[in-house]
Amino acid sequence: MATLNTSILGIEFENPFLLASAPPTASIESIDKAFAMGWGGAVLKTITPDDLEMIEASPRYAAIKEKGKVICLQNIELLSHETVQYWVDGIKYLKEKYPTKVIIASIMAPAERKKWQDLVKTLNDTPIDAYELNFSCPHGMPERNIGMAIGTSAEISTLITAWVKAVATKPVFVKLTPNVTNINWIANAVERAGADGFAAINTVQGFMGINLDTLEPVLNIDGNSTYGGLSGEAVKPIGFRCVAQLRQNSNLPILGMGGISSWKDAAQYIALGSDVVQICTEVMLNGYGIIDSLKSGLLNYLETKGFNDISELKNIAVSKIISHEKLNKKSHLYPSIDNEKCVKCGKCAKICSESEYHALSLDNNCLCIDKEQCAGCSLCSHVCPKEAIQMC
């Protein structure tokens, strides 16, 4: 039988599903509940020095929905409001109660050696399994020259990683921001500075939009708003890309995340190079109970594929991602129409003619394909409302 157990840097995970550093890990009570329900571990909501003030705005969430389902969430929430001592005591409590669960301390401080090292030295005395350096929060913190302001600078990222590594007694993961032109620039810098692994990605900086009735921001705080972190299914392709790029560039362990809502998403992250995965937004939308379907779904998939554990799935798809210039340009697929599904609405022909080519036409209620004109782009198969077109 397959197993979900895995190991990274000597850390044993009973399953690869961790709660990401976010509202679901904001309190010991909440993490206690999640562990009892079967989560493999948790990354604590980011711990900061006690003198780093956290004052929240209200409201601080906005969403894009499709048929009632949230596909993108914007948040402008800050970091943990709890004291360092709260977390010290809580970590000890959780580890005593759940010795097999993985606890990772997410930390952030101003760009001062003493601030970072004092925080690490204090947490060294707790039974945490690793550190996650939050170099990537895209809102609130960059204005204070921390968060994403660190993670977009190779120089500052290198400096702080080295400070932490000089005193840390546990492995150090750096949480990278996708809000850069090349994530490997920062990854290379922190790896040279001694980072033991990466966490990717944090939220994508964005803006939810304007209410056209009021002409005020959708995320409205007394008539104003700000840029915030986008999460949820909409950012998943960005997370996939970043994790794959990291894996193609480095052999360090990766804690993958970004838009995971099902075991299928998690399996894809692992196939692209993640060692384990972290989940936040889906938990915020549907609760800790999703862990049951995550574990059973992934375990069943491993058994169906004949894999003993997730290590046999990891990295399996990375080699299939190549540069555009190396892609096979000689093969040519054409649309094939399933006439039982096709309702002759003509949308595919309309879009084909208005999007560069004129390969499809609807004549006398018959959908015709001109292979001489067809470029094999596949757009028609994606716009068909009945999924009646396949490329072959």
C-alpha positions in Angstrom: 0.0 0.0 0.0 1.1 3.6 -0.7 1.9 5.9 2.1 1.7 9.7 2.5 4.7 9.8 4.8 7.7 11.8 3.6 10.9 13.3 5.0 12.7 16.6 4.3 16.0 17.6 5.9 15.4 15.1 8.7 11.9 16.3 9.4 9.3 13.6 9.3 5.9 14.5 7.8 3.0 12.1 8.4 1.4 13.6 5.3 2.4 16.4 2.9 -0.5 18.7 3.8 0.5 21.8 5.9 -1.6 24.8 6.9 0.1 27.9 5.4 1.1 30.9 7.5 -2.2 32.8 7.5 -5.5 33.3 9.5 -6.0 29.5 9.9 -2.8 29.4 12.0 -3.3 32.6 13.9 -4.0 30.9 17.3 -2.8 27.8 19.2 -6.5 26.8 19.7 -7.1 26.8 15.9 -3.9 24.8 15.2 -4.8 22.3 17.9 -8.2 21.7 16.2 -6.6 21.3 12.8 -4.0 18.8 14.1 -6.8 16.8 15.7 -8.5 16.6 12.3 -5.4 15.2 10.6 -3.3 18.0 9.1 0.4 17.0 8.8 1.7 20.3 10.1 1.3 24.0 10.3 3.3 27.2 9.5 2.5 29.6 12.2 1.1 33.0 11.3 4.1 35.2 11.0 5.8 36.0 14.4 7.4 39.4 14.7 9.2 41.3 17.5 6.7 42.6 20.1 7.4 46.2 19.3 6.4 45.8 15.6 2.9 47.3 15.7 0.0 45.5 13.9 -3.2 47.6 13.3 -5.6 46.1 10.9 -8.0 47.8 8.4 -11.7 46.7 8.2 -12.9 45.2 6.0 -9.8 43.5 4.6 -11.1 40.9 2.1 -12.6 41.1 -1.3 -13.4 38.2 -3.7 -14.1 37.4 -7.3 -16.8 34.8 -7.7 -17.8 32.5 -10.5 -21.3 30.9 -10.1 -21.1 31.6 -6.4 -17.6 30.1 -6.0 -14.7 32.2 -4.9 -11.9 31.9 -7.5 -9.8 34.8 -6.3 -9.4 36.4 -2.9 -7.7 39.7 -2.1 -6.6 40.3 1.4 -4.7 43.1 3.2 -4.4 41.3 6.5 -1.2 41.8 8.4 0.8 39.4 10.6 0.3 37.8 14.0 -1.1 40.0 16.8 0.2 37.6 19.5 3.4 38.2 21.5 6.5 36.1 21.0 5.9 34.5 24.5 2.4 33.5 23.4 4.0 31.5 20.6 6.8 30.1 22.7 4.3 28.7 25.2 1.9 27.5 22.4 4.6 25.7 20.4 5.6 23.7 23.5 2.0 22.9 24.2 1.3 21.7 20.6 4.5 19.6 20.4 3.8 17.9 23.7 0.2 17.1 22.6 1.1 16.3 18.9 4.7 15.1 18.8 4.4 13.8 15.2 3.0 17.1 13.8 5.4 19.5 12.0 5.5 23.0 13.3 7.3 25.7 11.3 7.8 29.2 12.7 7.2 31.9 10.1 9.1 35.0 11.2 9.6 38.6 10.1 11.5 41.6 11.5 12.9 44.9 10.4 16.1 44.7 8.5 18.3 44.8 11.6 20.6 42.0 12.6 19.7 42.1 16.3 16.0 42.0 15.7 16.1 38.9 13.5 18.7 37.1 15.6 17.0 37.8 18.9 13.8 36.4 17.5 15.5 33.3 16.2 17.4 32.8 19.5 14.2 32.9 21.5 12.5 30.4 19.2 15.5 28.1 19.1 14.5 27.1 22.6 11.2 25.7 21.4 10.6 22.4 19.7 9.8 23.9 16.3 10.9 21.9 13.3 12.1 24.7 11.0 11.9 28.4 10.2 10.2 30.1 7.3 11.5 33.6 6.6 8.7 35.8 5.4 10.4 37.9 2.7 7.2 38.2 0.7 4.1 39.8 2.3 2.9 42.2 -0.5 0.9 44.6 1.6 1.4 46.7 4.8 4.9 45.5 5.4 6.7 46.8 2.2 5.8 50.3 3.3 7.9 49.6 6.4 10.8 48.3 4.2 10.1 44.7 5.2 8.0 41.8 3.7 8.1 42.0 -0.1 10.6 44.9 0.2 13.1 42.3 1.4 12.1 39.6 -1.1 12.5 41.8 -4.1 16.1 42.7 -3.2 18.7 40.0 -3.6 21.1 42.0 -1.5 18.8 42.4 1.5 17.5 38.8 1.2 21.1 37.5 1.3 22.0 39.6 4.3 19.0 38.6 6.4 19.3 34.9 5.4 22.9 34.9 6.5 22.0 36.6 9.8 19.4 33.9 10.6 21.6 31.0 9.5 24.3 32.3 11.8 22.2 31.5 14.9 19.4 29.2 13.8 19.5 25.6 15.2 16.8 24.4 12.8 16.5 24.3 9.0 15.7 27.7 7.3 13.2 28.0 4.4 12.9 31.3 2.6 9.3 32.2 1.5 9.7 33.8 -1.9 7.5 36.4 -3.6 6.1 35.9 -7.1 6.2 39.7 -7.5 9.6 39.7 -9.3 10.6 39.3 -12.9 12.7 36.2 -12.1 12.1 34.2 -8.9 15.5 32.4 -9.4 17.4 35.7 -8.9 16.3 35.8 -5.3 16.4 32.0 -4.8 20.0 31.9 -6.0 21.0 34.7 -3.6 19.5 33.1 -0.5 20.8 29.6 -1.4 24.3 31.1 -1.5 23.6 32.7 1.8 22.8 29.3 3.3 19.1 28.8 3.0 18.1 25.1 3.4 15.0 25.4 1.3 12.3 27.5 -0.3 8.6 28.2 0.3 6.7 29.4 -2.8 4.6 31.3 -3.4 3.3 34.0 -1.3 0.3 36.0 -2.6 0.4 37.9 -5.8 0.1 41.6 -5.5 -3.0 43.0 -7.1 -6.1 45.2 -6.9 -9.6 43.9 -6.9 -11.2 46.7 -8.9 -13.7 49.5 -8.8 -17.5 49.4 -8.1 -18.9 51.2 -11.1 -22.0 52.3 -9.2 -20.2 54.1 -6.4 -16.9 54.6 -8.3 -15.1 53.5 -5.1 -12.8 50.5 -4.7 -14.4 47.1 -4.3 -12.4 46.5 -1.2 -13.6 49.7 0.4 -12.1 51.1 3.6 -13.9 54.4 4.2 -13.9 55.1 0.5 -10.2 54.1 -0.1 -8.3 51.0 -0.7 -4.8 49.6 -1.3 -3.0 46.9 -3.3 -3.2 43.5 -1.6 -2.3 39.9 -1.9 -4.3 37.8 -4.3 -4.8 34.1 -3.6 -7.1 31.2 -4.5 -7.5 29.1 -7.7 -6.7 32.1 -9.9 -3.1 32.3 -8.8 -2.4 28.5 -9.2 -0.7 28.8 -12.6 1.7 31.4 -11.2 2.5 29.0 -8.3 3.0 26.1 -10.7 5.4 28.2 -12.8 7.4 29.5 -9.8 7.8 26.0 -8.3 8.9 24.5 -11.6 11.4 27.3 -12.2 12.8 26.8 -8.7 13.1 23.0 -9.2 14.8 23.4 -12.6 17.3 25.7 -10.9 18.0 24.1 -7.5 17.9 20.8 -5.6 16.8 22.4 -2.3 13.5 21.3 -0.8 10.4 23.3 -1.8 7.3 23.9 0.3 4.9 24.5 -2.6 1.7 26.6 -2.4 -0.6 28.9 -4.3 -4.2 28.2 -5.2 -4.4 24.6 -4.0 -8.0 23.5 -3.5 -7.9 19.8 -4.1 -5.7 16.8 -4.0 -5.2 17.1 -7.7 -3.7 20.5 -7.3 -1.4 19.2 -4.6 -0.3 16.2 -6.8 0.6 18.7 -9.6 2.7 20.8 -7.3 4.5 17.6 -6.2 5.0 16.5 -9.8 6.5 20.0 -10.5 9.0 19.7 -7.7 7.4 20.4 -4.3 8.3 18.2 -1.4 5.2 19.1 0.6 2.4 21.6 0.1 0.8 24.4 2.1 -2.8 25.4 1.9 -4.5 28.6 3.1 -7.4 30.1 1.0 -9.3 26.9 0.5 -9.2 26.4 4.3 -10.5 29.9 4.8 -13.4 29.2 2.5 -14.3 25.7 3.5 -12.6 24.8 6.8 -10.1 22.4 8.2 -12.3 19.4 7.3 -11.0 19.4 3.7 -8.0 17.5 5.0 -10.0 14.2 4.7 -10.5 14.5 1.0 -7.0 15.8 0.4 -5.4 12.8 2.1 -7.8 10.1 0.7 -7.6 11.6 -2.8 -3.9 11.8 -3.0 -3.4 8.3 -1.4 -5.8 6.7 -3.9 -4.0 8.5 -6.8 -0.6 7.2 -5.6 -2.0 3.6 -5.4 -3.7 3.9 -8.8 -0.4 5.0 -10.4 1.5 2.3 -8.6 3.6 4.7 -6.5 4.7 3.7 -3.1 4.9 7.3 -1.8 5.0 10.9 -3.0 8.8 10.8 -3.6 8.0 8.7 -6.7 5.7 11.5 -8.0 8.0 14.4 -7.1 9.7 16.1 -10.0 8.2 13.7 -12.6 6.9 16.5 -14.8 9.7 19.0 -14.5 11.7 17.8 -17.5 8.7 18.2 -19.7 8.8 22.0 -19.3 11.2 23.3 -21.9 11.9 26.6 -23.7 9.6 27.7 -26.5 12.4 27.4 -29.0 12.8 23.7 -28.2 9.1 22.8 -28.7 8.2 20.6 -31.6 7.0 22.9 -34.3 6.4 20.2 -36.9 3.3 18.5 -35.5 -0.1 19.9 -36.3 -3.4 19.1 -34.7 -6.8 19.8 -36.1 -10.2 20.3 -34.5 -12.5 17.2 -34.5 -16.2 17.8 -34.0 -18.4 15.6 -31.9 -21.6 16.0 -33.7 -23.7 14.5 -30.9 -22.5 17.3 -28.6 -22.4 20.1 -31.1 -25.5 22.3 -31.2 -24.3 24.4 -34.2 -24.3 27.6 -32.3 -21.5 28.9 -34.5 -19.4 30.4 -31.7 -16.3 28.5 -32.7 -16.5 29.8 -36.3 -17.1 33.3 -35.1 -14.1 33.4 -32.8 -11.9 31.7 -35.4 -12.7 34.3 -38.0 -12.3 37.2 -35.5 -9.1 35.9 -33.9 -6.8 35.7 -36.9 -7.8 32.6 -38.8 -10.8 31.6 -41.0 -10.7 27.8 -40.7 -14.2 27.1 -39.3 -17.5 28.0 -40.9 -21.1 27.2 -40.3 -22.8 26.6 -43.7 -26.4 25.3 -43.9 -26.2 24.2 -40.3 -23.0 22.2 -41.0 -19.8 23.0 -39.2 -16.9 22.8 -41.7 -13.1 22.8 -41.2 -10.7 24.2 -43.8 -7.4 22.5 -42.9 -5.5 24.7 -45.2 -6.5 27.7 -43.1 -6.3 26.0 -39.7 -3.2 26.8 -37.6 -4.0 24.2 -35.0 -4.1 26.9 -32.2 -6.9 25.0 -30.3 -8.8 28.2 -29.4 -12.0 26.8 -30.8 -11.9 23.8 -28.4 -11.7 26.2 -25.4 -14.6 28.5 -26.4 -17.0 25.8 -27.3 -19.8 25.9 -24.7 -20.6 22.2 -25.1 -17.0 20.9 -25.2 -17.8 19.3 -28.6 -14.3 20.1 -30.1 -11.2 18.1 -29.5 -7.8 18.5 -31.1 -6.3 15.5 -32.7 
